[in-house]
Amino acid sequence: MPEPSRIIADLLAHYDSHRRRLPWRADPGVRPDPYHVWLSEIMLQQTTVQTVIPYFQAFLQRWPRVADLAAAEQDAVMHAWQGLGYYSRARNLLKCARVVVTEHDARFPETEAGLLKLPGIGPYTAAAIAAIAFDQPTMPVDGNIERVTARLHAVETPMPVVKPELRQRAATLIAADRPGDMAQALMDLGATICTPRTPSCGTCPISRDCLARERGIAADLPRKAPKKARPTRHAVFFWLSRGDGAVLFRRRPDKGLRGGMVLPPSTEWRDAEPWPEAETRRHAPEAVGLQPLNGGVSHTFTHFHFQMQVWTGHITDAAAFDGPDDVWCQPDRLDRLALPTVAKKVCRHALSGGTLV
């Protein structure tokens, strides 16, 4: 069986010599800034390190302290978040910053229990902040640590059923005197050596304790259950302009997919067949000259494929579209809006007059 004390010693020694230099990671001997740790962990959810780095640096330049972020407007934060996806993270980021400032005197709680009470912070993120920022004896288990743990112990039960077992096994690798460094050492190992498809077992500092390497199955672990087929949803988006050329957008409710973002108005996003013309006209906003553009727009979300048509038209009574969620924007100023990728595709399709995207 793998020997935890030896693994901890070998991996920390390797980490001290080969740690990744990341903009949110404190230098050796320097206390990590909890704001930096929190911000990076939220951004890194479902996103790669290389993608996050420029966003993290831009956020810090614009909002260097949690109090600065707490004072920001939601639209500004959503706009700065464009391209990172999973926009509920951005909304919760702002909510969390405001709670930290108003209820905790701009200081993050130091315990997992305290961190879990903050908006947008779940068990993994709470453990990561507690370990890395405050050296609490806990082990955050991300995809990298799951993979390393599964291979160390040659655990062949498929994901996601095996997750609780992997968390228990990973907890045996908490370093009492350096829990934050140990967590980051495991993350680095998974990101640079114990990689998903081609693990570099020959350069791994803990290969002598790895049962999967010994059995020749490291590249096969962790095993994954068969993926479910993604369903396809359909919608029609409406590109509606008024007399001065401005185009109508609508802010989506805070809860739900793309919550808080602005998109052109649309029909319901449904799993049934594409919207027929007669039904589309019944669900369209009040406009004249409504006509479908040739072609369509495709986009793939994590859980479904999305097929869209775009209809164009003109609004004669713009005053009827002046509600709190209505946003008018000139086509040459779309970069000022916090548009998700799917909305940008709709805009390009409309502005190109129907060219396939």
Secondary structure, 3 states (H helix, E strand, C coil): CCCHHHHHHHHHHHHHHHCCCCCCCCCCCCCCCHHHHHHHHHHHCCCCHHHHHHHHHHHHHHCCCHHHHHCCCHHHHHHHHCCCCCCHHHHHHHHHHHHHHHHHCCCCCCCHHHHHCCCCCCHHHHHHHHHHHHCCCCCCCCHHHHHHHHHHCCCCCCECCCHHHHHHHHHCCCCCCCHHHHHHHHHHHHHHCCCCCCCCHHHCCCHHHCHHHHHCCHHHCCCECCCCCCCEEEEEEEEEECCCCCEEEEECCCCCCCCCCEECCECCCECCCCCCHHHHHHHCCCCEEEEECCCCEEEECCCCEEEEEEEEEECCCHHHHCCCCEEEECHHHHHHCCCCHHHHHHHHHHHCCCCCC
